[in-house]
Amino acid sequence: MLALFDLDGTLVDRQSAFSDAVTQLCRAYSFGHDVEQWLLTELADRANADDFARLRAVFSLDKPAAELWQAYVDLMAASVTCRPTVLAGMARLRAAAWTIGIATNGASDIQRAKLTATGLSELADGVAVSGDLEVRKPDRRLFELAAARCGTDLADGGWMIGDNPAGDIGGGHQAGLHTIWLRGRPWPEDLTAAHHVVDDVTDAIAILLDERE
């Protein structure tokens, strides 16, 4: 059975890593408070290389945008963590014959850097990042790509686990998957309810393990 997981806000805590990475980036390049606040605002939801071209233009910086982006990617990878209990749960899923995929929005290089740094890449059978296709969840094509890279097909069914109501749960429904929502964000009134609602991804993993028993 296929289990697709979101990355940021589900398997890893992007927000704490994000603030640490921005602070370290500004310290490394001696950027002032104005640059730091711009980054914290503009990159709050997501970041890509184009953001650093905009940063360079807004503040007339002399450092190449590509250099600043790579520095940010490296700092995010160094700052992000995945809790040992989550890694252990993912390993248990694999041992229980689950096929594990990651379906995440974001730039390909930074999302894969985070997966490698946390050890999650070793536990996933396939990874699909929105930057691979230039489409974002809830677009069905990202779910199709994730399933294909896991060697499966959405027609075979499976689960989507994530914290974003529209992207993960709405997208999962459209892809024909069962869904588990990690509560936290506001739930849109017109969105079909998730099959399960939990407070932590480890609770979602426990539900999947029960499905196999």
N, C-alpha and C positions, 0 to 999 in steps of 0.2 A: 504493500500500500504506500502511496505517495503522501508525504507531508512537506508542504512548502512553508517556509518561515520568512517573514519580514526580518530585516536586520536592525535598523535604527529604531530604538524605542521598544524593541521586542527581545532580540537576543543580546544587544549591547545598549549601553546608556550613551547616546550621542551627546546629549546636552552637557554633561560634565566634561567629557573629552573635548568638546568644542570650545568651551570657555578656557580650558587649560591651554589648548593649542593656539588660540588667538593671543592669549597673554604671552606665551613663549615666543610666538612669531614677532610680536611687537617689541619684545625685549631684545630679541636677537638682531633686529634691524634698527633698533633705537627709534621706533615709530612713537609718535605722541598719542595722547589720550584721544584726540579726534579721530585718528586712524583706527584705533582699537574699538571705539564706539561704532564707527562705520561698519567695521567687519562684524561686530556682534549683532548689529541690526540687519545688515544686508545678507548675511550668511546664516541667519537664525534657523531657517527651515531647510536649506540645502545650499551647496556650494559647488561651483565648477570653475574651470580655468578662465572662462570669460569674466567672472567676477573680479579676478585679479587684474585683468586688462582695464576694467572700469575703475578699480582702486587706483591703479597707476595714473590713469587720466585725471581722476578727480583731485588727487593730491600732488600731481606732477612729480611722481617718484622716479628716480633714475634707475632703480633695479628692474630688470626684465620681468614681465608678467609671468613668464614660464618658470622663472626661478622662484618667484614668490609662491606660485601655485604648488610647485614641487616641495618647497619647504613646508607649506601648510599640510600637504598630503602626508609627509613624513612625520610631522608633529602629531597629526590626528592618529596615525597608526601607532605612534609611541604612547599616546595618551589613552586610547580606548581600551577597555577591558571587557572580558566576558566572565561572569561569575563561575567559579568552579562547579557549583551545583547545576548550572545550565549546561556546561560542557559535559558533566557526568550524565545528565539526563539525555543529551543528544547521543552520547555513546550507548546508553541503554536502548534508545530507539533503534539504532543500527543493529545492536545485538538481537533485537526482537524482530529483525527482518523488515524494518521500515526503510523505504527509500526517502532520503532527505534532500530537499532542494532549498536554495535560497532565492527568493524573488524580491528584489529590492530596487527602489528608485535611487537615482544618484549617478554621479560620474563613475565610469567603470574603474578608473585607476584608484580612486580613493576608496571605493567600496571593497575592491579586492585587496587593497593594502590592509584594511581593517580586518577582513576575514583571515588573512594570513597571519597578522600580528596576534590575533586572539586565539588562533588554533582552530577556528571554526571551519576553515577551508579543508582541513583534514577529515572533518566529520560530514561533509556535504558531498553528495553524489553529483550534484550539478548546481551551477550558479547562473542566474540571469539578472543582469543589471540594466536599468532603463537606458543608460548610456550606450549599451550594446546595439540597441535598435532605434534609439531616439524616440521611444514611446515610454509612457509612464503608467504605472498602475493608476486606475483600474482597467487599462487597455488589456483585452484578452490576449493579445499577442505576447505580452511579457510572461503571462502564465503558461502559454503554449511553449515558449522558448525554454522556460525553466523545466517543464515536464520533459521536453525533448532532450535537454542536456542531462537529465537524470535517466535517460533511456526508457521513458514511459510516455504515455499519452493521456491527455485530459479525459478522453473517453473512458479510461479505466477508473476514473474517480480519484478521490483523495481529499486532502484537507489543506486549508490555508489558515495560517496563524499569524496574527498581527495586531497592531495597536491603532491603525488608521481605519476609521469606519468606512469611508468611501473607497479608499484605495485597496485596502486589504480584504475587508469583509464584503463590500459591494462588488469589488472586482472578483473576489473568490466565488461569490454566488453566480456572477455572469459566466465564470469559467466552469460552472457545474461542480464546484467543490463544496464540501462541508467546511464550516468556518468556526474558528475560536477567536474571540475578541478579547484583547487585554484592555480592560476599561481604563479610562483616564481622560481621553478627549471627549468633547461633547458629541452626543449621538444625534444625527439628523432624524427628524421625525418621519420623513418619508422613506427611510432605508429599512429594508427587510432585516429583521433581527438575526443575529448570529446564532448558530446552533448551540454554542456554549459561550459563557462570559466568565472570565477569570481575572484575578488580580496580578498574576505573575506567570511568566512563561513556563516555569516549572510545574504550575498547576495544569497548563495546557498539555505538557508532556505526559503528565500522569493520566490525563484523559485518553490520550492516544495509546498509551501502554495498556490501559484497561480495554481498549477496543480490540487489542490483539489477544487478550486472554480468553 
